[in-house]
Amino acid sequence: MVQQRSPVLSDHLQPFPISGHGNPSTGMYDDKRGFAERNYGEWESVMVRIFKHYVPVQLVWLAGIEFLILFLSMYLGYTLRFVGGEDSVYIVHGSIVPRAILFSLVMIVTMTAFGMFTRESQTGDIGYYFRFLASFLVGSVAMTFAVYVIPNLYTGRGVLALALAFAFIGSAITRILFIRLVDLNKLKRRLLVVGTGSRAAKIGSLLEQNDDVGKKYQFIGYLVPGDAPQHPHVPQAKLLKDRGSLLAIVTRYAVDEIVTAIRDRRNSGLNMHDLLECKLEGVRVTDISSFFERETGHVQLDSLNPSWMIYSDGFQQTSARNIIKR
């Protein structure tokens, strides 16, 4: 299902109002249809909802184009290896289509495993192209293994080498054009921080000071939970003035991830039911301690809650771990 989601708004753009029975022409939100749209030109973003996750349509097109390139590469490999027309290929090796589909699927799965279709990976830096090269190397090994495991789809080494060469050239050109032509800011994850204290301010500092982390996210701002009193430690310009349900605000700003940065959750006004609603809509909900651990590889001790230490996976003891420690 394709849904038009509102863009991330810059400081000079105001969010459009939300209504239970709006229509797309006015930019209102319709609860029944789950539709949110407002045209801001370059800020407009189209998302495809796949398994309750919103994926930019640009990445869907990229995956589709690369699948087609991989499919045609196998066909070209057969054609050049066995010159004489399609009929001779069918007689000697059977149908090309199953082999081309297998080749395309194996390579797409391998590229996906290397993160080539994630929003965060579309950076165009040297690491991006190294991962692209590594995905093809691993994919060629996986494809070689697959054709021997499935005898009916056996593909000669010459054909496979030609197909890999065509696929690599075609995919590389596609990736270069994608990085150059697509607005990469539209692919960044939209981040909302719930909380305005000193811990929440550290997230903004991390995004500004750490380029590797900052380039992954489009920071929306800080939200005061519920009717909690405001004692902000964050810039006033980044405070959201919106009121209403958390889900409505998340929809308004097309939020992809919520980071909760509240120490006293019981008296903060944060409604767990609102967080659950957002979670069910495919929005990632992350505790600030887990966010720092994931992005920096370190645990911020002053951001820890006892619940994080209890439920964290980092404190498991196994027999192998005990032996290594000894």
N, C-alpha and C positions, 0 to 999 in steps of 0.2 A: 504494500500500500504506500503510495507516494503522498507525503504531506508537506505543505508549505509552512515552514516555521519562521517565526520572526527572527530578524538578525540580531547580532550583538550590537547594542547601541553605543555610539560614542558619547562623549560628554555633552555635545550640543544637540543630541537627538533625544527626544522624550519618548517614553513608552506609550504605546497606543492603549486606549481604555479597553477594559474587558467587560464583556456582557454575556449573559447566559444564552441570549438568542440573537447574536449578531449575524452579520453576513460579510463575505469576503470583500465586497466592494468598499465597505467602510472601514475595513481593517479591524473589525471586532472579533472577539473570540466566541466560538459556538461550542458550548459544553457537549451538545448531543453529537456533533459531527467530529469533535476533536480537531477543529481546524483553526489555525492561527496564521494570519497573513497581514503583512503591511509592506508596501512597496517603498523601499528607500534606495532604489537604483542599485548602486554598487554594493550596498549592504544586504541586499536580498539574498536569501540562501534557501535552497531546496534540499530537503532531506528525504531519504527513503527509510521507512521503518522496517527493520529486519529483526525478527525475534525480540521485539520490544527495545531494540537499540536503533537510534537514529544515525544513519550513515549518509554522509554527503553524496549527492547524486554524482558529483565529479568522480568520486572513487568507484562508484558503481559502473560508470561509463569506462573508466580506466580498466577495470577488471574485465568488462565485456570486450573491449577492443583487444586487450592482450590475449584473451582466450581465442578470439578470431585469428590473431596473428599466429599463435601457436598451432592452431588447427591447420591453417594454410601452409605453415612451414613444413609440416609433415607431408602434406600433399605435394609441395614443391620438391621435397627431398626424394620422394618416390618418382616423381616425373623426371627429374634430372638423372637419377640413378638408373632408371629403366626407360630410356628413351624409346618411343614407339607407340605412344598413345595410352589412353586410359585402359583400353581393353586388355592389352598385354599385361598391365599391372594387375588387373583383376584375375587373370588366368593364373599368373605365377604366384601371387601373394594374397589372393582373396581381396575382400573389400578394404579400401583405405580408411573408410570412415571410423570403424572401431579403433584402429591404431591411432588415428589423429585425435580422437576423443580421449583415449587413454593418455597420450602424450600431453594433451592440453590440461587434463585434470591433474596429472602428477606434477607438472610444472607450476600450475596455479596453487596447488596445495603447498608445495615447497616454498614458493614466494610468499604465501600467506604466513607460513611458519617463521619466515625471516622478517615478518612485519612490514612487508612492502605495500600492504593495502591499509595500514592503519593511518589515522589522521596525524598522529604525532610524528610519524616517520617521513612525511613529505617535506623535507627540509632542503634538499638539493645540495647538501654539503658532501664532503669527500666520504664520510661514513655511509651516507645514503647509497652511493654508487659502489662502495665496497660490499655492502650487504646485498646489493643487486647482483654483483658478480658472484658472491658466495652462494646465493640462492640458485644460480644456474649451475654452478659446479656440483652442488649437492643434488640438484634436480636431475642432472645427467647421470649421476651414480644411481639414483633411485629409479630412473627410467630404464637403465641397463638391467637392474635387478628385476624390475617388473616384467620386462619382455621375456626373461628366462623363466620366471615363475609362472607366467601364463603362456604356454606354448602356442596356443591358437592365435595369439597376437604377436608372434615373434616378428621382430623388425631387424633387418640386417644392420651391421655396424656402419656401413657406408651411408645408408639411408638415415640412420639416427644421427650421424655426425653432420650431415647436410641439414637435417631438420633443426638441430641445435644451433648451427651457425646462422641459419635464416632467422630463427626465433630470437637469438641473442641480438642480432642487428636490428630487427624490427622492434623488439621490446625496448632496446636502448634508445632508439630514436623517439619512440612513443613517450618514454619517461622524460627525456630531455625537453620535448615539446610541452609535456604536461607541466613540468616545473616552470617553464618560461611563460606559458600562456595562462595558467590558472592562478587566480588570486589565492595564495596560500593562507592568507589570514582567515578566509572563510572555512578552512579545514581545521583550524585550531579548536580545541575543546573549550567550551564556555564555562568558566569557573565562577561560582558564587560562594562567598564565605558568610556563614551565619555566625555573627558575633562581632563585637567592636572593641574587645579588650586588647591587652598587650600581646596575648598569644595570637589573636587574629592579625595584628599588625605585622607579625613576623612572616606571615604568608605573603603579604604584599612586598615586604623587603626581599624575600627569597625570589619572587618573580622578577623584581627589578635588578637584583644583583647577580643572579645566576642565569646566564644566557641559555644554558642547556635546558633549564626548567621553564624559563620565561617564554621561549619560542614555542612551547607546546600549548600554551593556554591564551585565551582571550579573557582577561580579567574583567568581570562585570562590576563587582563592588562588594561592599559589606552591607549586611542586612541585620537590623536590630530585631531579635526574636520576640514575637508577640508584643506585649505592652511593657516590656522590661524597660527600666529607666536607662537613659542614655548617658554613659560616661565614656565616650569614645577615645581610644588611643590611636585612632586611624584618621587620615585626612578627611575633612568634611566633604571635600569634592567627590570622594569615593563612597560616601554613604548613600544608600538607596532610601528614598523618601516614600517608597511605595507601601501601601497598606493593603491588607486582604489576606487570603489564604496563601500559604507557601506555594501550593501547586499553581495558583493563578500567576504568581510572580515568576515562577520557573517557566511557565508557558510564555509569558510576556517577553522574557529575555532569552528564550530558547536555551535554557541552561542545560549543560551536559553533566555537570558534577557539582555537588554541594559538599562543602567542607564545614563541619561543625567545629567551631573554635570557642566553646563555652566551657568554663570550669564548673560552675554550679548549675547543672542541668535542671535540677528540680525546681529551682526558684528563678529560672531564667525566662520563663514564658515560652520556651520552645515546646511545641506540641509534637509529640511522637507520632500521632496519627497523621499529621501533615507530612512528616518525613516518610512514613510508610506509603502514603499516597504517591509521593514522588518516586519512591523506589519501585512501586508497581508500574509506574509509567516508563520505566527504563532509565531513570536518572540515577547516576551513581551517587551514593551517599557515603562519605568518608570522614572518619574522625581525624582531627588535626595531627595526632601522633602517628597514625598510619600514613597520612599524607607525607609528612616529613621523612618517615622511614622509606617510603616508596621512591620519593624523588631525590633524596640526598644519600640514602644508604646509612643514615645515622638516626639515632633516636634523640629527640629533644627532651631532656630530662624534665625541664620545667613545664613541659606541655603534657606530661603523663597524667592519666587518671588511673586509679586502682583497677578499674574495669578493663583497661587496655592490657595491663600486666596479667590479668587473670585469663583473658580470652586470646591473647597473642599466641601465634604458632611458634614463636621463638624460644619457648621455654619447655619444649618437649624433651624428655630424656628417653633415649633408647639404649639397648645393650651395646650397639656399635659405637654410639657416642660416648658411653661410659668407658669403653675399652680405649678409644682414642685419647680421651682426657687423661687416662692413667699412663 
